């Protein structure tokens, strides 16, 4: 085998001896390569290969007739099939008249070494270098190497090198520069392409079409998108690419299954690839044979529940949640609740994620009305479903003891879970047998079974226990204690013994009708959290003092167990020559220190409140040199309850005989101006001062009292409006009344309603409106549920009582809850949200206000300010408006349901019947009350 020899290069037919040759301007470039085997040329630029001779012989030529500067470079001759190291090369310098440098442009990538082809076209050029076009040095961190025959090699390109540059060299000591050129480094991709599918799950019914869109982005076309699937069907794939700015391609690949099959259920993945790596996203296809809606309950593990039955405490918040899986998507959903459509305290949400939904119903401060079934309904175009929760409310038991006969006591209780009843006996008269009272025997437990009487589907369980009591020679107290998981309630029965007969002991000291001021002043208010001020700590301003010798007492207007109210004449009240008719409250000789302190507290509260036209205002007091006398305004028409009952018959006759057209329905209205007093809110003085304005009659005409005038609807509306204004004033002064009722409203001679407190002026022991509850007598038919069951008194509880007062006004003085005795049944009715029916003479708007006042949720009741505004709209001076009200009442009396038939009690209207009494007896004169 012959030995290989290195190829020989000839330039213009002469063997090249040096490493470079120079091509003069206007002369051709003629290179020849000769070898022992077939040879070829390697040019600097690929496009120059077209100047290489054809064939595959041992001689190859490269000939360019008019070479340009870009032909400057190194040319290599090599064997096409032989040792790679046996090559020959020559550097050609094309000496051009126009340029010192020869180079081409390219797009380098980040991290690469980049050869900048600044090739010298003058063999005399020296000091090849590089700088930026603006004359500054290359950027920090740029490292490069200069090769005379190759150019400038920049190591490890970085995007911060992007700029305009020039190559430099010196010819005969003078610096020459190339044309400016840009280096634009293509940034290296650091992350694989992100791949996005629209959802992680698809559902289709057999035969439906499915399109899955896979989206990705890439700065160049060096990418690939592929799909992986296990479907039985053969999907089609379509790709869409569009440019959205420099170096960004938006790519969307779409996979289509034209008719889904059950066997197509499974995972489908989309994979994107670029130079930085691979990324993919997977979705799941579920193919079903028909549409579906699945409802799954989701209840907090903190809740007491078994399956779909939930038990909560009254006043707590509750959240019911349902997880929904549905295809096709839900088009309708709703909750049906026991209080629908009144859902002011309910908030429901529906959150969708693909074919799943999360429905929640949030119940705030639940009350007894809200227990029952809560059903969630969902519907789509092809399916529907529902799920029902059973919500039961824990109820604290309420115990009531009833004396059946000489030897039998019955204790009734209701609550949830079912209460258990235990009896205790202790000797002596005591408020409870379970307190530690020194010197009294401990409680003795008694045996009596607890029997379930009634269990409602959604409500309290009623139980009772019957105790047989034998004769005893000692006084004793029997206590019934009812308890369940929620709480404890008790009621006592105090007994004395005479021979073998058991007598209810009502005269013992702790059961006495102690005089107690009902009004309370609030120090702070935060929601329903109140702090009551001890009225004994309120200051008393001695400017209210009035000389006793200028007060002439008259007849008694009202009397109670420990006090009385008398009519009096005050001389010099406000002004020396004034003679004013007043009412004076004082204590009887039988009063104790507690009653004296309570009367003084009432005086301090009235002085603290100040003046308002719709409360019985304080005019003065005598606290020195004798018994305490409280001087107030005199209201000649007495209390509102008696006034309404007196006018009931003439009112009904008047309303029934109203003509169709009323020419002047208020001829008698406002013809008598009231005697007004202009005064300060601070007090009185017989000598005027700069601090206290004197009280004097205004310059108006005095006329006869209006007590004999007939009563009409406008009067009832005005009474309601004036009481609301008075209570709004008390609320603004942070004062809670606690006994709002018609008997505690007085009327002046001009029919102005004024709020008062019964104080010591009523014998509550003989007043059937006050019922024994525990060891106190309370007006339970006027009290809000939270006051009855939890002893909570707030402005909102006064609003409830005001609703009862409205019912009294528009029934013309009838007793509330007619035919309903105050027993366990009554308490259960109140707790369940029972509401009385519309009184005979109440317009629909007034009855609406009543029902708003009787909302079981205290915070949902209207304010007195709002009530006054609503009633004020019903009051008008136009005859047409009054005619409308009369006609409404006539229609109610003649056509509407008056609730006099017993069948009303069994119907859905949930109303009581007014057959308790044929005629309402007038209250005695001792029902005249003052604050």
C-alpha positions, 0 to 999 in steps of 0.5 A: 500500500502506497504511503499518503502524502499531504495535498499540494496547494497552488496559487496562480499555478505556483506552489504556495510556500507561505501560510497566506497569499494576497489577491490584488484588486482586479485580479482573480482568485485561482487556487488548485489542490493536487493529491494522490487520491480524490481531494476537495476544498473547504471554504470559509463560507458555505455559499462559496462552495459553488466556485469549486470545480466539479468532479471527484478527481485528484485535482480540484480548483477554486476559481473566482474571477472578481473576488470581494472582501468576503472571500478573505479567509482560510481555505483547506484542501483535504482527502475525501477518503483518507487520513483527516490529519493530512490537510493543507491550508492557505489564508487568502487576503483579498486586498480591497480598495474599500474595506479593511475588514471582511465579516458576515452576520449571524445569530449567536446563542447564549453560552456559546463561544462566538467567532466574530469574523473580523478578517483583515484585508490588508496584510500591513494591518496590525493590532486587531481589536474590538470595542463598542460603537460608542467608543467605550470598551467592551462590557464587563465580563466579556472575554475574547481572543484575537486570531489574525487569520480567523477573527475575534473569538468571544467566550461564553456569550451573555445577553448583557453583551447585546450592543453595537460594536466595531473591529479596530486595527492599525495601518501605518500607525493609524487606527482603522475601524470596521462598519458597526455591527450588532451582536444579538445573543439569543437567550437560552431557554431555561425552562421547558414549555408550560403546558395548559389543559382547560380542565383536569376532567372531562365528562361526556355521554356516549356518542357526544363529541369531545375537543381538548385544547392544549396550549403552550408557548415557545420563542422559536419553532424549535418545539414539539407537541405530542399527545398520549392517550388510551382511548379506543377511538382514534382522535384527530389532532390539529395544531394552530400557531401564531406569532404574538410579538418578538420571540413568542409563538402561541401554540394550540394543539386540539385533540378531537374525539368525534363520538365518545365511547365508554371504552374511551374513559381514561387519562389523556396527556399533552406533552410539550418539548423544547431545547430546555426540556419536557413538560406535560399536563394530564386530564381525565375523560369519563364517559357515562351512559346517561346524565347524572346529579350526585349530592353528597352532604358535607358537615363539619365534624364539630357538629353533632350529627348522625347522617343527615340529622343535625342538632344545634344550640339555639342562637348558634350559627350553622352551615349546611354544605353539599358537594355536587357532581353533575353532568351536564352542568346545573341550570337551577338550584335552590334551598327550601327552608322552614322559614322560606322565603323569609331568609334575611338571616340566611346566606347561600353560595354556590361555587363551581369547579368544572363538573363539581359544585359546592353549595353552602347555606349559612344560618346566623343565630338560629332560633326555634322557628328555623328548625326543621327540614332543609332541602337542597334542589339541583336541576340540569337539562337532563336530570334533577336531584335533592337532599334533605337535612333534618335540623333539630335545635337543643332547647333549654328546658322550661319548668312550670309547677301547677297546683292540681288539688290538695295533695297533687302538684304537676310539673310540666317542662318542655325542651330538647332533648327531652328534659328529666324532672326531679322534685325537691322538698325543703322546710320553710318558705324559700325561693329555691331548695338548692341554695346554701342557706344557713340554718335551713335543712338541706333539700330532700329529693322526692320520687316521681316519674317523668312521663313524656306527654308530647313529642313534636317532629321538629320542636321541644319534647313536653314531659310532666311529673306528678307529685303527691304531697301528704299533710305536714305540720310545717311550712315547706317549699317544693321545687321542680327541677327540669334539666337536659344537656343544654341547661336547667330550669326550676319552679317552686311552690311555697305551701303552708298548712292548716290542718290537712288543707294545703294553702298556697302561701302568697303573703310571705315576704319574698313573694310580696308585690315589692315596689320596683321601678321598671325603667332601667338606664344603660351605661354601655351598649354593644349589640345585645350586651348591656350594663345597667346603671344602679339608679341609686347612684344617679345624681339628684339635682336639688333645683327640682325641689319645690316647697311643700307649703305650696302644694295642696293635695286632693283626691286619690287617683290611684293606690297600690300596696305601698303607695298612692297617686293623688291629684294636687294643685301647685302654686307658683310652679315655674312662676309665682302666680302660676296655679298648675294642676299636677299629680303627686306620687307618694308612699304609704305608711306601710312602705319599707326602706326598699320602697322608699329607695325605689321611689327615690330612684324613680325620681332620679331616673326622671330627672336624668331623662329630661323632658319629652312631650310623650312621656309623663314629665317630672315637674318637681319634688319634695325630698326634705322635711317630710315624706318624698313627694314626686310631682309629675304632669297630670293626665286627666283622661287616665290610662289608655287601656280604660280609655279605649274600652270606654270608647269601644262601643261608640267607636264601632258604631261610628266606623260602621256608619261612616258615609261613603263620602266624608265632606270634612272628616276631621271637623272636630280635629285641632279645633282646641289648641293644647295648653303648651308649656315652654320649659327647660329639661333641667328642672323648675324654680319659683325664681327665674334664673339664667340656668333654668327657664321658667315654666309658663303657659303659652299664649293660646286659647284654653278650651274644654277637654276632649274626653267626650269627643268620639274616637276614630282611626286617626286617634288610634294612629296618633296614639301609636305614633306618640307612644313610638316617639316617646319610646324612641326618646327613651331609647335615645337616652339609653333607657329600657322601659320593661313594661310597655303596655296600654295600661302604662300609657296616660292621656292628657285632656287633649288626647296626647299619649304619654308613657309612664311606669306603673311603679307603686300605683298598682296592686299587681297581686290583684292584677291578672295581667301579672303572672307569678313566674318563679318568685316574681310577678311579670306581665308575660303576655307583653314580654319578649321571648328572650325576656321570659326565658333568659331574663334579657331586657333590651330596647329590642324587647321593648319593641316586642312589647310595643307590638302587643300594645299596638294589638291592644290599641287596634282591638280597642283594649282587648286582652292579648292572646285571648283564650290562652292561659299562661301555662306551659302551652303558652310558653311553648307557643311563644317560643315557637313564634306564635303570632296573634291575628290581625285586630278588627280595626287594624289597617294592614300596614299596622298589622305588618308593623306588629309582626315585624315587632314580633320577630323572634330574632331581636336584631331583626325587629325595627327601631322605634324611630323606624316605627314612628316613620312608618306610622307617620306615613299613615297619618295625613291631613287630607280627607281622602286618606282618612276615607281610605283608612275608614273604608279599609276598617269597614271592610275588615269588620264586615268581610274580613276574618275577625277570628271569633270562630273557634275553627280559626284556631285549627287552621293554618292562620295560627291565630287566637280567638277572641272569645275569652270574654264577652265584654272587657271590664273597665279597670278600677281607678287605681290603674291611674299610673305615673312614673 
